Amino acid sequence: MTRRKKTRSLADKVQIRTGKRKDFKKWRHENPDQVTSSTRFTQKKRQQRKLQAARKLARQEAAEPIAIHPDEKHGGTSGEESND
């Protein structure tokens, strides 16, 4: 008899509870309060979000500002012009 290979896959966790992947999906859907992410995963995601926010801020500060509402005297056209 051969030994089963150790894996970190979902299949091993499924067999602990009910034995079938479909059953685990159903159980997870019915019991959302018992399903939590691992602390390692949440820490990793928190760090990724911090890095992403820092990169976004750096991009915004490096970019040159644009005039969203230019002054009327610079030839800006708007849809509220009257044709008298």
C-alpha positions in Angstrom: 0.0 0.0 0.0 1.4 3.4 -0.9 1.4 6.4 1.3 -0.4 9.5 0.4 1.6 12.5 -0.4 1.4 15.5 2.0 -0.2 18.5 0.3 -1.5 21.9 1.4 -4.4 21.5 -1.0 -8.1 21.9 -0.1 -8.7 18.2 -0.7 -7.1 17.2 2.7 -9.2 19.7 4.6 -12.3 18.5 2.9 -11.8 14.9 3.9 -11.5 15.9 7.6 -15.0 17.3 7.6 -17.2 15.3 5.2 -15.0 13.5 2.7 -16.2 15.4 -0.4 -15.3 18.7 -1.9 -18.8 19.5 -2.8 -19.9 18.8 0.8 -17.2 21.2 2.0 -18.4 24.0 -0.3 -21.9 23.5 1.0 -20.8 23.4 4.6 -18.7 26.6 4.1 -21.7 28.3 2.5 -24.0 27.3 5.4 -21.5 28.2 8.2 -19.8 31.5 7.2 -19.1 32.3 10.9 -16.8 29.2 11.3 -14.8 29.9 8.1 -11.9 32.3 8.7 -8.8 33.1 6.8 -5.4 32.2 8.3 -3.5 34.9 10.1 -0.6 34.5 7.6 -2.9 35.2 4.7 -4.5 38.2 6.3 -1.1 39.7 7.2 0.1 39.1 3.7 -2.9 40.8 2.2 -2.7 43.8 4.6 0.9 44.3 3.6 0.1 44.1 -0.1 -2.6 46.7 0.4 -0.2 49.0 2.2 2.3 48.7 -0.6 -0.4 49.3 -3.2 -1.6 52.4 -1.5 2.0 53.7 -1.1 2.7 53.2 -4.8 -0.6 54.9 -5.8 0.3 57.9 -3.6 3.8 58.1 -5.1 2.3 58.1 -8.6 -0.2 60.8 -7.7 2.5 63.1 -6.2 4.9 62.5 -9.2 2.2 63.3 -11.8 1.7 66.9 -13.0 -1.5 68.5 -11.9 -4.2 69.1 -14.5 -6.9 71.7 -14.5 -10.3 69.9 -14.3 -12.3 73.2 -14.4 -10.2 75.6 -16.4 -11.0 79.3 -16.1 -13.5 80.8 -18.6 -11.1 83.4 -19.9 -8.8 80.6 -21.2 -11.2 79.6 -23.8 -12.9 76.8 -21.9 -16.3 75.8 -23.4 -19.2 74.7 -21.4 -22.7 73.5 -22.3 -24.4 76.5 -20.7 -23.5 79.0 -23.4 -26.4 81.2 -24.6 -26.7 82.0 -28.3 -28.4 85.5 -28.2 
